[in-house]
Amino acid sequence: MRPFDEDGLSAASGFSMAEREAVYHAIMTRRDVRSQFQPDPLPEDVVERLLTAAHHAPSVGFMQPWNFIMVRSAEVRARVRDAFMKANEEAALLFEGERRQAYRALKLEGIVEAPLGICVTCDPTRSGSVVLGRTHNPRMDSYSTVCAVQNLWLAARAEGVGIGWVSIFHEDDLKAILGIPDHIEVVAWLCAGFVERLYDEPELAAKGWRQRLPLEELVFHDGWGRRER
Ligand SMILES: Cc1cc2c(cc1C)N(C[C@H](O)[C@H](O)[C@H](O)COP(=O)(O)O)c1[nH]c(=O)[nH]c(=O)c1N2
């Protein structure tokens, strides 16, 4: 533990080169995983570290609106997969012609293959109706929960655990399967399991669905659309 002064502050020294590289390495090599899961259950200490990382995410007003429903039951995961299949077929029909065929060829979940499903939810009532920082934008609680997902995802990368985020569901189907109360929002279904190999680039890019945009096209200066400095 670093020493704290009387205000509870300690020196914000930078990371060593190796620590910095490790952080960027996790960020750059994190992947969404759909099909490389190993069936072995994740050890409890690993799961605990992933959840602890998630729980240290930033949250609006320090609201910590998240819950994590850990789904190990193969029977429950099979029902979740059925809910995905229904929604995925609806999604396929929204694309036309070749794009529909290309969509159908993609594998977009590993719900049954991954030994653990984590349903991450957001409770908008977690700290009363008036929340510091959320008063003018109620979606801030969902955004906070997404931060928890990203923390978990990066920690998982460092642990050799693959994570696949599946969002192709009717929320009510997931709520019914998992007994989630009406007022709770489902933010993510995460497939989790050890992986030996990962794609070097997003699988959707490797399979020609969509490529990474050039960063410089996305950065503006001093106003929307202003590319010059
Ligand atoms: C909110 C949200 C929701 C989803 C995803 C991501 C996020 C952030 N992704 C994963 C997504 O396709 C993936 O992140 C991008 O293709 C980039 O690839 P990498 O994550 O860098 O491997 C995703 N992937 C998938 O196969 N099925 C899905 O339902 C979803 N849903």
The ligand as an ORCA input file, in Angstrom:
! r2SCAN-3c Opt
* xyz 0 1
  C     -22.508     -3.492    -26.663
  C     -21.922     -4.626    -27.455
  C     -22.748     -5.645    -27.928
  C     -22.205     -6.688    -28.680
  C     -20.822     -6.693    -28.961
  C     -19.994     -5.677    -28.456
  C     -20.528     -4.662    -27.710
  C     -19.618     -3.589    -27.177
  N     -20.303     -7.726    -29.721
  C     -18.859     -7.747    -30.025
  C     -18.492     -6.870    -31.193
  O     -18.930     -7.438    -32.394
  C     -16.983     -6.689    -31.187
  O     -16.615     -6.010    -30.035
  C     -16.465     -5.924    -32.393
  O     -16.723     -6.656    -33.550
  C     -14.980     -5.630    -32.287
  O     -14.252     -6.826    -32.086
  P     -13.321     -7.063    -30.827
  O     -14.192     -6.892    -29.584
  O     -12.244     -6.017    -30.879
  O     -12.809     -8.443    -30.967
  C     -21.108     -8.758    -30.143
  N     -20.578     -9.799    -30.861
  C     -21.363    -10.828    -31.248
  O     -20.873    -11.742    -31.892
  N     -22.685    -10.864    -30.890
  C     -23.276     -9.871    -30.202
  O     -24.470     -9.947    -29.910
  C     -22.477     -8.767    -29.809
  N     -23.002     -7.717    -29.126
*
